[in-house]
Amino acid sequence: MRKADGMRSGRTTRLLVAAVAVLTACSSDAAVSPPAAAEEVLVSAAASLSDVFTELAHEFEAANPTVDVVLNLAGSATLREQVLAGAPVDVFAAASTDAIEPVVAAGLAEVPSPFATNRLVVAVPPGNPAGVGALADQTNDDLLVGLCADGVPCGDLARRVLDLAGVAASVDTEVSDVRALVTLLALGELDVGLVYATDVTAVQGAVEAVPADDLPHG
């Protein structure tokens, strides 16, 4: 398994639906059990799915020794634009169905299938040095607040959650994907951000989730 080098020739707002679409150039059966002649399966997967798709790629290659799974990991919006621009892809796994809909509308992919759910948490650097204790703390101008950008699934979901809670966050930094946001929190360059619960688990103590009673529940 290897990584791609760049681009290759209602109130359930707290829940994220991850979805996978099989590109029309490849049937769904081929995506699961490729023919023996296949040498590569090109998979574009959202940054939030990096760990699980890396593990799945290793397992798939072990079961299919003639196949090399090539992972292209980036923000869902970036991956969508690559597909729309003609990048060769067999499977597109995005962090939301919204990211895949334009690809389906363009006739480039089958209707996506949801395969996982996630939730947002209020995340802080280890030890919570700024003393963040609530979603509403993100209105504090003295705190460095980060979100994923508009158009990015984690950013769109975060804004829906903030709107639902009536919180007007004082945002200092917007990033292109959730892993970049987690990295800034881990480095102490931000005081607080909204990320997926699985991203906090994945970095094993590099960031912490703060229990926030004012975070809307789906």
Order of alpha helices (4+ residues) and beta strands (2+ residues): beta-beta-alpha-beta-alpha-beta-alpha-beta-alpha-beta-beta-alpha-beta-alpha-beta-alpha-beta
